[in-house]
Structure formats: structure tokens, C-alpha cells
């Protein structure tokens, strides 16, 4: 592994069991923090 901390950014945070485990790119055991993305306005 290359890093000590993994931060996952998600558009939507859902309840446990709502996602197909086969569709996940990074296993949760490697994720330290989760942040919900927000809409960015360039004004």
C-alpha cells in the first residue's frame, strides 16, 4: 500500500447493505474517512 490514510468522497451516503459489494472499488477496511461531496459553484 502506498498511503497511510484513504479518504473516500461520495455523492450520496447510504445505509449499510444498500450497495452491491461487487460494485465497490476500494474495500471499506481501507477507508479511514468518508466525506460527502457538495455542489461547487464557480461564480
Secondary structure, DSSP 4 states (H G I P E B T S, - for coil): ---S--EEEES----TTSS-GGG-SS-GGG--EEEE-------
